[in-house]
Amino acid sequence: MKILLTNDDGIDGAGLWAMARALKNFDVVIAAPMSQQSGVAHAMTIHRKMEYRRVENPTCEAWAIDGTPTDCVKFYLEALASEKFGAVISGINDGANLATDVLYSGTVGGALEGFLHDIPALAVSRDIRSEISFDEVAEVTAKYFTEQLARGEVFFHNVNFPKRYRAGSAEFKFARLGRRDYVNAFIRHEIDGKHYFEIRGDIVDLDRSEGTDISAVESGYVSVTPLHIDVTHYEKISAD
């Protein structure tokens, strides 16, 4: 089976290559951004040309693309691939993608594009302070991924690894999305007469209760949240 790997940390991301090594039993292809793309969600580049280039690598086919994770997955699957792929894995991201952060996450956006092509998709992240190495996260993820594939279903899972395991080894816990916000600070700069600002923020968790992905990760579990693309408010339709 052919597996497409992408990420939002860029082609040189350590987590990306750890994931490629762990999937040694699959035919792996990498299509990843040339540069950091955190926070781009499911954005797609239009109205400009995107460079793409082959990356020399002895272990698998790899491409660097001057675009978002969504661009990478869409371009490879629709323009470069000569056969159907079995799945897309996005990550391993160096930093959690929990709760409502999935709406901003480029890692999740890359996996979503795979799911939109009707193939299984996995977004994988670890706590930025995690004591669990990328190689271990990758090995555990590869095993989980293989088990999920055996079910024969098209899935879209958001997976987050904790700072450390609760019981010394990986325990998976299915959880709903929590709710996360930020107290944002807008830092202003003036450089050569031009005005700039950058956004920084401190996390404020509005829902980290039992059953959420935030709670699971904080308790030392590997959280798994099954996602889908239908955001219709059905109760509102019924009420009207």
Protein Blocks (a to p, Z undefined) as FASTA:
>chain_A
ZZddddfebjklmklmmmmmmmmmbccdddddfbdcehkljaccehiacdddddddfkbc
cddddddfklmmmmmmmmmpcbdcfbdcedjdedddehjllmmmmklmmmmmmmmnopac
ddddddfkbcbdfklmmmmmmmmmmmmmmnopacdddddddfbdfkopacdddddddddd
dddddddddeehiacdddddddddfblcehiaklmmmnopacdddddfblcdfklmmmZZ
